[in-house]
Amino acid sequence: MQFPKIMTAALSVALLAGAAAPIYAERYDARFDSYPTYSGSDLELAVDNSGTHFKLWSPKATQARVNIYDNGRGGSPSETIPMSFQPATGVWIASVPGKQMYGKFYTFQIEHNGRWLNETPGVWPKAVGANGMRAAIIDLDSTDPAGWDADRGPEVKNFSDVILYEMHHRDMSMHPSSGIANKGKFLALTEPGTTSPQGLATGIDHLKELGITHVHILPSYDYNSVDETNLPANTYNWGYDPQNYNAPEGSYSTNPSDPATRIREMKQMIKALHDAGIGVVMDVVYNHTAENDGSNFELTAPGYYHRHWDDGRYSDASGCGNETASDRPQMQDFIVNSVKYWADEFHIDGFRFDLMAIHDTETMNRVARELKQIRPDIFVYGEGWTAGDSPLPAERRALKENVSAMEGIAVFSDDLRDAVKGHYSNAADRGFATGKPGQEETVKIGIVAATAHPQVDFSKGSNSKFPYASSPEMIVNYVSCHDDLTLTDKLRKSMPEASDSARMRAARLAQTIVFTSQGTPFMFAGEEIFRDKKGVHNSYCSPDSINAIDWNLKSANAEQYDYYRGLIALRKAHPAFRMTSAADIARHLVFDKIDSSRQPNLISYTLVNHAGGDEWKDIKVIFNGSASRQTVKVPSGNWKVVAIDGRISPTGDLGTIKGGKVTVPGTSALILAR
């Protein structure tokens, strides 16, 4: 199959991880299946009135100890505490009376196969020092901002009501034009009243003004590639190289050396977004680790947490040197308890799983099930593919093709993405919105959210050949994200002869398809003002000069921004675009018969009979991806014009059309309502 993404930090992780065979002899021992497991939520540190308690799951260690430090970096242990073993659970334990260890740091060490391995903060540190090499003992309650107990994200009735906005902390705030003081920090999104040089809203005020419902924030846990002790070096990374999964990234805090600061400031950001009516989705990368033998997983329970081939090599479905073994009980338990921790302690509203198909469907079903016990409206979605082969059988993988076996889980639609703008891996390739014929049926697959529809022939689909979603709430529609070219760059590469004005028309058409399709819409931050990344495909470690959003574009491309705002407002106001069942889509969405050999790049359909309970009885939606005008038949009657020729009015104030033969301008959408 064609892998639908370039793996995020592949190059940096490959350098760190290498491809050497594992060094631990029993790494791929079949006896992993017989290991005792421990499902308690108190690994690896718990502090209560009886003392400070350490628990390390390491069934095959022959000795284990805790090293106590006064500081997060440098120096020798002030104390070393031996641990005792509990064979029934595979857990090593040690306790210290009282709470006098608050402010200290610790690491674990195990003896394995006759030698002591390197120190590790374990797999469960929730607070860490600079660069995450030592875990910290802190009072988590002390990190709660004022009003935290009452903090709640926006209520979500249906996942199709969500409008996702994918952003990176630095992209949003680093450019000098952002007007934001805490550039590149969690606190950047806590600053009200920030403006561009032209006086237009930036930061959190921009998000409120735009109208999105949720921000999808790129990885914010503690990752490996940025030196938190040398932030003036201005290092950038997307963060797809996990180190400590349950502690916030220090480079996004104002003081990476203080374990409490990164936690408190991330909570402040989340509360500010919640106060603005915006939910927070966390991008999680449980599918691989930044290092192989040197990872916290391997230094804790050698061989267990990663998958291997029969010859002992790390399997590498992530494209980053390794993959984790979600199908093993302790790893599954880690993933489930980790997302539950983020939802409970940080009030996270949703989770986006990177390369989700590396995980098994059983694990993903348990993730969704247990999160909904915390809050019923927490949602989960992910990439329904891998970046390479895996020992996990295909029928067990959380692939997009298997999404109907995962209740409460959604997957990205590469069908709509590639059909609308052109294939992601070929910069010059065009799609439906840029005049490439033959993509109509694949676009229709996206419009009906990959659900069965009597007028959609899946056999003609470019990517998918059958209706793999049993509900539109299983599909996330998009045309671009942090991976690969931005939509702006893609249009510049695939439409080299066109002006930016013409490319913006294509962008409007592309996003109109996304935002009027069934399922959940997703957009990449800054594309509402036509941001680019200077043509860089994989900008995971490119400098801010490539990745930062230039907020001067908001004024320069004001019409583009206004169109996006109107598009979002239209979707939010009309449930016809947000139906929640495949049966309703099949009943209320009716495609017109169009001879694509005579009228290529033309799709026309009607949302009939108050679809989704909409106040409008009928909504006519027509997409013309051709550069030429095309004529369509519209039923007679008075129709309000909602969108025409690159303009939009969510209330239908652009005039009226009486039906009959209607001309649709090239590279545009026509939306009518009555």
C-alpha positions as CSV (number, residue, x, y, z in Angstrom):
1,M,0.0,0.0,0.0
2,Q,1.0,3.6,-0.3
3,F,1.7,5.0,3.2
4,P,-0.3,8.1,3.6
5,K,2.4,10.2,5.4
6,I,6.0,10.8,5.8
7,M,6.8,9.8,9.3
8,T,7.4,12.9,11.4
9,A,10.8,12.7,13.2
10,A,12.1,9.7,11.2
11,L,15.5,11.2,10.4
12,S,16.3,12.4,13.9
13,V,15.1,9.2,15.6
14,A,17.0,7.0,13.2
15,L,20.2,8.8,14.1
16,L,19.5,8.4,17.8
17,A,18.2,4.8,17.6
18,G,20.3,3.2,15.0
19,A,19.4,-0.2,13.5
20,A,21.6,-2.5,15.5
21,A,20.3,-5.9,16.7
22,P,19.2,-5.9,20.4
23,I,21.8,-6.5,23.1
24,Y,19.6,-8.4,25.5
25,A,19.6,-12.1,24.8
26,E,16.1,-12.9,26.0
27,R,14.5,-9.8,24.3
28,Y,12.4,-11.9,22.0
29,D,11.7,-14.8,24.4
30,A,8.2,-16.2,24.0
31,R,7.9,-16.3,27.8
32,F,6.8,-12.6,27.6
33,D,3.3,-14.0,27.5
34,S,3.8,-15.6,30.9
35,Y,5.1,-12.4,32.6
36,P,3.0,-11.3,35.6
37,T,1.4,-7.9,35.1
38,Y,0.4,-5.0,37.4
39,S,-2.5,-2.7,36.5
40,G,-2.4,-0.4,39.4
41,S,-2.3,3.4,38.8
42,D,0.5,3.9,41.4
43,L,3.5,3.0,39.2
44,E,6.2,4.3,39.8
45,L,5.8,6.9,42.5
46,A,3.0,7.5,45.0
47,V,3.1,9.9,47.9
48,D,0.5,9.6,50.7
49,N,0.3,10.1,54.4
50,S,2.2,7.0,55.1
51,G,5.2,8.0,53.0
52,T,6.8,8.1,49.6
53,H,6.4,4.8,47.7
54,F,8.3,3.5,44.7
55,K,7.1,0.7,42.5
56,L,8.9,-0.6,39.4
57,W,7.5,-3.3,37.1
58,S,10.5,-5.3,36.0
59,P,9.7,-9.1,36.2
60,K,13.1,-10.3,35.0
61,A,15.4,-8.0,36.9
62,T,17.6,-9.8,39.5
63,Q,18.1,-6.6,41.6
64,A,16.6,-3.1,41.5
65,R,17.3,0.2,43.3
66,V,16.2,3.8,43.5
67,N,18.8,6.6,43.3
68,I,17.9,9.8,45.0
69,Y,19.3,13.1,43.8
70,D,19.1,16.7,45.1
71,N,19.1,18.1,41.6
72,G,17.7,17.3,38.2
73,R,21.1,17.3,36.6
74,G,24.7,16.5,37.7
75,G,26.0,15.3,41.0
76,S,26.0,11.9,42.6
77,P,23.1,10.2,44.4
78,S,22.5,11.5,47.9
79,E,20.9,8.1,48.7
80,T,20.5,4.7,47.1
81,I,17.5,2.6,48.2
82,P,17.4,-1.1,47.5
83,M,14.1,-2.5,46.3
84,S,12.3,-5.8,47.2
85,F,10.6,-8.0,44.7
86,Q,7.0,-9.2,44.6
87,P,6.9,-12.2,42.2
88,A,3.2,-12.3,41.9
89,T,3.1,-8.9,40.2
90,G,6.6,-8.5,38.8
91,V,6.9,-5.3,40.8
92,W,9.9,-4.1,42.8
93,I,9.0,-1.9,45.8
94,A,10.6,0.6,48.2
95,S,9.2,3.1,50.6
96,V,10.4,6.1,52.6
97,P,8.4,7.4,55.6
98,G,6.8,10.8,55.4
99,K,6.8,13.4,52.6
100,Q,10.2,14.9,53.2
101,M,11.3,13.8,49.7
102,Y,9.3,16.5,48.0
103,G,11.7,18.5,45.8
104,K,14.1,15.5,45.3
105,F,14.8,13.7,42.0
106,Y,15.1,9.9,41.4
107,T,16.1,7.3,38.9
108,F,15.7,3.5,38.9
109,Q,18.3,0.9,38.0
110,I,17.9,-2.8,37.4
111,E,20.4,-5.6,37.3
112,H,19.7,-7.8,34.2
113,N,21.7,-10.8,32.9
114,G,24.4,-10.1,35.4
115,R,25.0,-6.4,34.9
116,W,23.5,-3.2,36.0
117,L,21.8,-1.2,33.2
118,N,21.9,2.5,32.9
119,E,19.7,4.7,35.1
120,T,16.2,5.6,34.0
121,P,13.4,7.7,35.3
122,G,11.2,4.7,34.5
123,V,8.3,4.7,32.1
124,W,5.9,6.6,34.4
125,P,7.5,9.8,35.5
126,K,4.9,12.6,35.7
127,A,7.4,15.3,36.6
128,V,11.0,15.5,35.4
129,G,14.0,17.8,35.4
130,A,15.7,19.4,32.4
131,N,16.0,16.9,29.5
132,G,13.9,14.4,31.4
133,M,16.7,12.1,32.6
134,R,15.6,12.2,36.2
135,A,12.0,12.0,37.6
136,A,10.9,14.5,40.2
137,I,9.0,14.1,43.4
138,I,6.5,17.0,43.6
139,D,3.0,17.7,44.9
140,L,0.9,17.7,41.8
141,D,-1.9,19.5,43.5
142,S,0.4,22.5,43.9
143,T,0.6,22.8,40.1
144,D,-3.1,23.5,39.7
145,P,-3.9,27.1,38.5
146,A,-6.7,29.1,40.2
147,G,-10.1,27.7,39.3
148,W,-8.7,24.4,38.1
149,D,-11.3,22.3,40.0
150,A,-14.1,23.9,38.0
151,D,-12.3,23.8,34.7
152,R,-14.2,22.0,31.9
153,G,-13.8,21.8,28.2
154,P,-16.6,22.5,25.8
155,E,-19.4,19.9,25.8
156,V,-19.4,17.8,22.7
157,K,-22.7,16.1,21.7
158,N,-21.4,14.4,18.6
159,F,-17.9,14.1,17.2
160,S,-19.1,15.4,13.9
161,D,-19.8,18.8,15.7
162,V,-16.1,19.2,16.3
163,I,-13.9,21.4,14.1
164,L,-10.3,20.5,14.6
165,Y,-7.4,23.0,14.2
166,E,-3.9,21.4,14.2
167,M,-1.2,23.6,15.6
168,H,2.3,23.6,17.0
169,H,3.3,25.8,20.0
170,R,6.1,27.5,18.2
171,D,4.3,27.9,14.8
172,M,1.6,30.0,16.4
173,S,3.7,32.4,18.4
174,M,7.4,32.6,17.3
175,H,7.1,35.0,14.4
176,P,7.8,38.7,15.3
177,S,4.4,39.6,13.9
178,S,2.5,37.5,16.5
179,G,2.5,40.2,19.1
180,I,2.9,37.4,21.7
181,A,5.3,37.8,24.6
182,N,5.7,34.1,25.6
183,K,6.9,33.0,22.2
184,G,7.0,29.2,21.7
185,K,5.6,28.5,25.2
186,F,2.5,27.0,26.7
187,L,1.7,30.5,28.0
188,A,1.5,31.9,24.5
189,L,-2.1,30.8,24.3
190,T,-2.9,32.4,27.7
191,E,-2.3,36.0,26.4
192,P,-5.5,37.9,25.4
193,G,-5.4,40.9,23.2
194,T,-2.4,40.0,21.1
195,T,-2.4,41.5,17.6
196,S,-0.5,41.6,14.3
197,P,1.3,44.8,13.2
198,Q,-1.9,45.7,11.4
199,G,-3.9,45.4,14.6
200,L,-5.6,42.1,13.8
201,A,-6.1,39.3,16.4
202,T,-3.5,36.7,16.8
203,G,-3.0,33.8,19.3
204,I,-6.0,32.7,21.4
205,D,-8.2,35.7,20.2
206,H,-7.6,34.6,16.6
207,L,-8.8,31.1,17.5
208,K,-12.0,32.4,19.1
209,E,-12.6,34.7,16.1
210,L,-12.1,32.0,13.6
211,G,-14.7,29.8,15.3
212,I,-12.9,26.4,15.6
213,T,-14.1,24.2,18.4
214,H,-10.9,22.3,19.3
215,V,-7.1,22.8,18.9
216,H,-5.2,19.7,18.1
217,I,-1.8,20.4,19.6
218,L,1.3,18.6,18.3
219,P,3.1,16.4,20.9
220,S,3.4,18.2,24.2
221,Y,4.9,15.4,26.3
222,D,8.6,15.4,27.1
223,Y,10.4,14.5,23.9
224,N,14.0,13.7,23.1
225,S,15.3,16.0,20.4
226,V,15.5,19.4,22.1
227,D,18.1,20.3,24.6
228,E,16.2,22.0,27.4
229,T,19.3,23.4,28.9
230,N,20.2,25.4,25.8
231,L,17.0,26.9,24.6
232,P,18.7,30.0,23.2
233,A,19.9,27.7,20.4
234,N,16.3,28.1,19.2
235,T,15.9,24.4,18.4
236,Y,12.7,23.3,16.7
237,N,11.1,19.9,16.5
238,W,7.6,18.6,16.0
239,G,8.0,16.2,19.0
240,Y,7.4,12.8,17.5
241,D,10.3,11.3,19.4
242,P,8.9,10.3,22.8
243,Q,11.0,10.2,25.9
244,N,8.7,10.6,28.9
245,Y,5.1,10.1,27.9
246,N,3.4,11.5,31.0
247,A,5.3,14.7,31.7
248,P,5.0,18.0,29.6
249,E,7.8,19.1,27.3
250,G,10.2,21.4,29.1
251,S,11.1,23.6,26.2
252,Y,7.5,24.9,26.1
253,S,7.8,26.1,29.7
254,T,9.5,29.2,31.0
255,N,11.7,27.2,33.3
256,P,12.5,23.6,32.1
257,S,14.7,23.0,35.2
258,D,11.7,23.3,37.5
259,P,9.5,20.2,37.2
260,A,6.4,22.0,38.5
261,T,6.6,24.9,36.1
262,R,6.1,22.9,32.9
263,I,3.0,21.2,34.5
264,R,1.5,24.4,35.9
265,E,2.0,26.3,32.6
266,M,0.5,23.6,30.5
267,K,-2.6,23.5,32.8
268,Q,-2.8,27.3,32.5
269,M,-2.8,27.0,28.7
270,I,-5.5,24.4,28.8
271,K,-7.7,26.4,31.2
272,A,-7.3,29.6,29.1
273,L,-8.5,27.6,26.0
274,H,-11.4,26.1,28.0
275,D,-12.3,29.5,29.2
276,A,-12.4,30.6,25.6
277,G,-14.8,27.8,24.7
278,I,-12.1,25.8,22.9
279,G,-11.3,22.1,23.6
280,V,-7.8,20.6,23.7
281,V,-6.7,17.5,21.8
282,M,-3.4,16.0,22.6
283,D,-1.3,14.4,19.9
284,V,0.1,11.1,21.4
285,V,2.8,8.9,20.0
286,Y,2.7,5.6,21.9
287,N,3.7,3.7,18.8
288,H,7.5,4.0,19.1
289,T,10.2,5.4,21.4
290,A,13.0,7.9,20.5
291,E,15.7,5.3,21.3
292,N,15.9,1.6,21.0
293,D,18.1,-0.1,23.7
294,G,18.5,3.2,25.5
295,S,14.8,3.9,25.9
296,N,13.2,4.0,29.3
297,F,11.1,1.0,28.3
298,E,14.2,-1.1,27.6
299,L,16.0,0.0,30.7
300,T,13.0,-1.0,32.8
301,A,11.9,-4.3,31.3
302,P,14.3,-5.3,28.5
303,G,12.6,-6.7,25.4
304,Y,9.1,-6.5,26.7
305,Y,7.7,-3.2,25.5
306,H,8.9,-3.4,21.8
307,R,8.1,-5.8,19.0
308,H,10.8,-7.8,17.4
309,W,11.2,-10.0,14.4
310,D,12.1,-13.7,14.9
311,D,15.8,-12.9,14.3
312,G,15.8,-10.4,17.1
313,R,15.7,-7.2,15.1
314,Y,13.5,-4.4,16.2
315,S,10.4,-4.3,14.1
316,D,9.9,-0.9,12.6
317,A,6.4,-0.1,11.5
318,S,6.9,3.4,12.7
319,G,9.8,4.2,10.3
320,C,11.7,5.5,13.3
321,G,13.7,2.5,14.3
322,N,11.2,0.5,16.5
323,E,7.6,0.0,17.4
324,T,5.9,-0.7,20.7
325,A,3.9,-3.9,21.5
326,S,0.4,-2.7,22.5
327,D,-0.8,-6.3,22.3
328,R,1.2,-7.2,25.4
329,P,-0.8,-6.6,28.6
330,Q,1.6,-4.3,30.4
331,M,2.1,-2.1,27.3
332,Q,-1.6,-2.0,26.7
333,D,-2.2,-1.0,30.3
334,F,0.5,1.7,30.0
335,I,-1.2,3.3,27.0
336,V,-4.7,3.1,28.6
337,N,-3.6,4.5,32.0
338,S,-1.5,7.2,30.3
339,V,-4.4,8.7,28.4
340,K,-6.6,8.4,31.5
341,Y,-3.9,10.3,33.4
342,W,-3.8,13.1,30.8
343,A,-7.6,13.3,30.8
344,D,-7.9,13.4,34.5
345,E,-4.9,15.5,35.6
346,F,-4.7,17.8,32.6
347,H,-8.4,17.9,31.5
348,I,-7.5,16.8,28.0
349,D,-10.6,16.6,25.8
350,G,-9.4,14.3,23.0
351,F,-6.5,12.3,21.8
352,R,-5.0,11.9,18.3
353,F,-3.0,8.7,17.9
354,D,0.1,8.9,15.6
355,L,0.4,5.8,13.3
356,M,-2.5,4.3,15.2
357,A,-2.4,1.1,13.1
358,I,0.7,0.0,14.9
359,H,-1.6,-0.6,17.9
360,D,-4.1,-3.4,18.0
361,T,-7.9,-2.8,17.8
362,E,-8.4,-4.3,21.3
363,T,-6.1,-1.7,22.8
364,M,-7.8,1.1,21.0
365,N,-11.2,-0.1,22.0
366,R,-10.2,-0.2,25.6
367,V,-8.7,3.3,25.3
368,A,-12.0,4.7,24.0
369,R,-14.1,2.8,26.5
370,E,-12.2,3.8,29.6
371,L,-11.8,7.4,28.6
372,K,-15.5,7.7,28.2
373,Q,-15.9,6.5,31.8
374,I,-14.0,9.7,32.8
375,R,-16.0,12.0,30.5
376,P,-18.4,10.7,27.9
377,D,-17.5,13.4,25.3
378,I,-13.7,12.6,25.2
379,F,-13.0,11.5,21.7
380,V,-10.2,9.6,20.0
381,Y,-9.0,9.5,16.4
382,G,-5.8,8.6,14.6
383,E,-3.9,7.7,11.5
384,G,-5.3,4.4,10.3
385,W,-2.0,3.2,8.8
386,T,1.6,2.3,9.6
387,A,4.8,3.4,8.0
388,G,6.1,-0.2,7.5
389,D,5.4,-3.8,8.1
390,S,4.8,-5.3,11.5
391,P,4.6,-8.7,13.2
392,L,1.1,-7.7,14.4
393,P,-1.3,-9.4,11.9
394,A,-3.2,-6.9,9.7
395,E,-6.6,-8.1,10.9
396,R,-5.6,-7.0,14.5
397,R,-4.2,-3.6,13.5
398,A,-6.1,-0.3,14.1
399,L,-6.1,0.3,10.3
400,K,-8.7,2.6,8.7
401,E,-10.1,-0.5,7.0
402,N,-10.8,-1.9,10.5
403,V,-12.3,1.2,11.9
404,S,-15.8,-0.3,12.1
405,A,-14.4,-2.7,14.6
406,M,-13.4,0.1,16.9
407,E,-16.3,1.8,18.6
408,G,-15.7,5.4,19.5
409,I,-12.6,5.7,17.3
410,A,-12.2,7.8,14.1
411,V,-9.5,7.7,11.4
412,F,-8.2,10.3,8.9
413,S,-9.5,10.0,5.3
414,D,-6.7,9.9,2.9
415,D,-9.4,9.3,0.2
416,L,-10.6,12.9,0.3
417,R,-7.2,14.4,0.9
418,D,-5.4,12.9,-2.1
419,A,-8.4,13.2,-4.4
420,V,-9.0,16.9,-3.7
421,K,-5.5,18.3,-3.8
422,G,-3.4,15.6,-5.5
423,H,-1.3,12.8,-4.1
424,Y,0.6,13.8,-0.9
425,S,3.9,12.3,-2.1
426,N,4.0,14.0,-5.5
427,A,4.2,17.7,-5.3
428,A,3.3,18.3,-8.9
429,D,0.2,16.0,-8.9
430,R,-3.1,17.8,-9.1
431,G,-6.5,16.8,-7.7
432,F,-10.1,17.5,-8.2
433,A,-9.9,21.1,-6.9
434,T,-7.0,21.8,-9.2
435,G,-8.4,20.4,-12.4
436,K,-7.4,16.8,-12.5
437,P,-10.2,14.6,-13.9
438,G,-11.1,11.2,-12.7
439,Q,-11.2,11.9,-9.0
440,E,-15.0,12.5,-8.7
441,E,-15.9,9.1,-7.2
442,T,-13.1,9.3,-4.7
443,V,-14.2,12.8,-3.6
444,K,-17.7,11.4,-3.2
445,I,-16.3,8.7,-0.9
446,G,-15.0,11.5,1.3
447,I,-18.3,13.4,1.0
448,V,-20.3,10.5,2.5
449,A,-17.5,9.8,5.1
450,A,-16.6,6.4,3.6
451,T,-20.0,5.0,4.5
452,A,-22.1,2.8,2.2
453,H,-24.2,5.0,-0.2
454,P,-26.3,3.7,-3.1
455,Q,-24.9,6.3,-5.4
456,V,-21.2,5.9,-4.6
457,D,-19.2,3.3,-6.5
458,F,-16.3,2.4,-4.2
459,S,-14.7,0.2,-6.8
460,K,-13.7,3.4,-8.6
461,G,-12.0,4.8,-5.5
462,S,-8.3,5.7,-5.9
463,N,-7.4,4.6,-2.3
464,S,-10.3,2.7,-0.7
465,K,-12.4,0.0,-2.5
466,F,-15.1,-0.6,0.0
467,P,-17.1,1.5,2.6
468,Y,-15.0,1.0,5.6
469,A,-16.8,3.3,8.0
470,S,-20.1,2.3,9.6
471,S,-20.7,5.8,10.9
472,P,-19.6,9.3,9.7
473,E,-18.3,9.8,13.2
474,M,-15.5,7.4,12.3
475,I,-14.0,9.8,9.7
476,V,-11.8,12.9,9.9
477,N,-11.7,14.8,6.6
478,Y,-8.7,17.0,5.7
479,V,-6.6,18.2,2.8
480,S,-3.4,19.1,4.8
481,C,-1.7,18.8,8.1
482,H,1.8,19.3,9.6
483,D,3.1,16.4,7.5
484,D,4.2,17.1,3.9
485,L,3.4,20.3,2.0
486,T,1.0,22.8,3.4
487,L,-2.0,23.4,1.1
488,T,-0.4,26.7,0.1
489,D,2.9,25.0,-0.9
490,K,1.1,22.1,-2.6
491,L,-0.9,24.5,-4.8
492,R,2.3,26.5,-5.6
493,K,4.0,23.3,-6.7
494,S,1.1,21.8,-8.6
495,M,-0.1,25.1,-10.2
496,P,3.2,26.7,-11.1
497,E,1.6,28.8,-13.9
498,A,-1.1,30.3,-11.6
499,S,-1.2,33.4,-9.5
500,D,-1.6,33.2,-5.7
501,S,-5.0,34.6,-6.2
502,A,-6.0,31.6,-8.4
503,R,-4.4,29.3,-5.9
504,M,-6.4,30.8,-3.1
505,R,-9.6,30.0,-5.1
506,A,-8.5,26.4,-5.3
507,A,-7.8,26.4,-1.6
508,R,-11.3,27.8,-0.9
509,L,-12.8,25.1,-3.0
510,A,-10.7,22.3,-1.4
511,Q,-11.7,23.4,2.1
512,T,-15.3,23.9,1.2
513,I,-15.3,20.2,0.2
514,V,-13.8,19.3,3.6
515,F,-16.1,21.5,5.7
516,T,-19.4,20.5,3.9
517,S,-18.6,16.8,3.9
518,Q,-20.0,14.4,6.4
519,G,-17.6,13.4,9.2
520,T,-15.3,15.7,11.2
521,P,-13.4,18.5,9.5
522,F,-9.7,19.1,10.3
523,M,-7.5,22.0,9.2
524,F,-3.8,23.0,9.6
525,A,-3.1,26.1,11.5
526,G,-2.5,29.2,9.5
527,E,-3.9,28.0,6.2
528,E,-6.9,30.3,6.8
529,I,-4.4,33.1,6.0
530,F,-2.6,31.1,3.3
531,R,0.5,30.3,5.3
532,D,3.3,28.3,3.8
533,K,6.5,26.5,4.9
534,K,8.7,27.7,2.0
535,G,8.0,24.5,0.1
536,V,9.6,22.2,2.8
537,H,7.8,18.8,2.9
538,N,9.1,17.4,6.2
539,S,9.7,20.4,8.4
540,Y,10.0,18.5,11.6
541,C,13.3,20.1,12.5
542,S,13.3,23.1,10.2
543,P,13.9,26.5,11.8
544,D,11.2,28.9,12.9
545,S,11.9,30.8,9.7
546,I,10.2,27.9,7.9
547,N,7.6,26.9,10.4
548,A,6.4,30.0,12.0
549,I,3.1,31.6,10.9
550,D,3.6,35.1,9.5
551,W,0.6,37.0,11.0
552,N,1.1,39.8,8.4
553,L,-0.7,37.4,6.1
554,K,-3.9,37.9,7.9
555,S,-4.2,41.4,6.6
556,A,-2.7,40.6,3.2
557,N,-5.1,37.7,2.7
558,A,-8.1,39.1,4.5
559,E,-10.6,37.8,2.0
560,Q,-9.3,34.3,2.4
561,Y,-9.5,34.5,6.1
562,D,-13.1,35.8,5.9
563,Y,-14.1,32.9,3.7
564,Y,-12.7,30.4,6.2
565,R,-14.6,32.1,9.0
566,G,-17.8,31.9,7.0
567,L,-17.2,28.3,6.1
568,I,-16.8,27.4,9.7
569,A,-19.8,29.4,10.7
570,L,-21.9,27.7,8.0
571,R,-21.0,24.2,9.3
572,K,-21.6,25.1,12.9
573,A,-25.0,26.6,12.0
574,H,-26.3,23.7,9.9
575,P,-26.5,20.1,11.1
576,A,-27.2,18.9,7.5
577,F,-23.4,18.9,7.2
578,R,-23.0,17.0,10.5
579,M,-25.3,13.9,10.2
580,T,-24.4,11.2,12.7
581,S,-25.5,8.0,11.0
582,A,-24.8,6.2,7.7
583,A,-28.5,5.6,7.2
584,D,-29.3,9.3,7.4
585,I,-26.6,10.1,4.9
586,A,-27.9,7.5,2.4
587,R,-31.4,8.9,2.9
588,H,-30.8,12.7,2.9
589,L,-27.8,13.1,0.5
590,V,-28.7,12.7,-3.1
591,F,-26.1,13.0,-5.9
592,D,-27.0,14.3,-9.3
593,K,-26.2,12.2,-12.3
594,I,-23.3,13.9,-14.2
595,D,-21.5,12.5,-17.3
596,S,-17.9,13.0,-16.2
597,S,-16.7,12.4,-19.8
598,R,-18.6,15.6,-20.8
599,Q,-18.4,17.5,-17.6
600,P,-15.2,16.5,-15.7
601,N,-14.4,17.8,-12.2
602,L,-18.0,18.5,-11.5
603,I,-19.9,17.1,-8.4
604,S,-23.5,18.1,-7.6
605,Y,-25.7,16.9,-4.7
606,T,-28.6,17.9,-2.6
607,L,-29.1,17.5,1.2
608,V,-32.9,16.9,1.2
609,N,-35.8,17.0,3.6
610,H,-34.2,18.9,6.5
611,A,-31.2,16.6,6.7
612,G,-29.9,16.3,10.3
613,G,-32.9,18.3,11.5
614,D,-31.6,21.4,9.6
615,E,-33.8,24.5,9.3
616,W,-33.2,24.5,5.6
617,K,-35.4,22.0,3.8
618,D,-32.9,21.5,0.9
619,I,-29.3,22.5,0.4
620,K,-27.7,22.3,-3.0
621,V,-24.0,21.8,-3.1
622,I,-22.0,22.0,-6.4
623,F,-18.2,21.7,-6.8
624,N,-16.6,22.8,-10.0
625,G,-12.9,21.7,-10.0
626,S,-12.5,22.7,-13.6
627,A,-10.9,26.0,-14.5
628,S,-13.9,26.6,-16.9
629,R,-17.4,27.5,-16.1
630,Q,-19.8,24.6,-16.0
631,T,-23.6,24.5,-16.2
632,V,-25.8,22.4,-13.9
633,K,-29.5,21.9,-13.4
634,V,-31.0,23.2,-10.2
635,P,-34.7,22.4,-9.3
636,S,-37.0,25.4,-9.9
637,G,-37.9,27.6,-7.0
638,N,-36.3,30.4,-5.0
639,W,-32.9,29.5,-3.7
640,K,-30.8,31.6,-1.3
641,V,-27.2,31.9,-2.4
642,V,-24.9,30.7,0.4
643,A,-21.6,30.5,-1.5
644,I,-20.7,31.6,-5.1
645,D,-17.6,32.4,-7.0
646,G,-15.3,32.3,-4.0
647,R,-17.6,34.2,-1.7
648,I,-19.6,32.9,1.2
649,S,-22.5,34.0,3.5
650,P,-23.5,31.5,6.2
651,T,-27.0,33.1,6.3
652,G,-27.5,33.0,2.5
653,D,-27.4,36.7,1.9
654,L,-25.6,36.7,-1.5
655,G,-28.8,36.9,-3.5
656,T,-31.3,34.5,-4.9
657,I,-31.4,32.0,-7.8
658,K,-34.7,30.7,-9.3
659,G,-33.4,27.4,-10.4
660,G,-33.1,25.9,-13.9
661,K,-29.7,25.9,-15.7
662,V,-27.2,27.6,-13.5
663,T,-23.6,28.5,-14.4
664,V,-20.9,27.7,-11.8
665,P,-17.6,29.6,-12.2
666,G,-14.4,27.7,-12.5
667,T,-12.6,26.4,-9.4
668,S,-15.4,27.3,-7.0
669,A,-18.3,26.0,-5.0
670,L,-21.9,27.0,-5.4
671,I,-24.1,26.4,-2.3
672,L,-27.8,27.2,-2.4
673,A,-30.5,26.7,0.2
674,R,-34.3,26.9,0.5
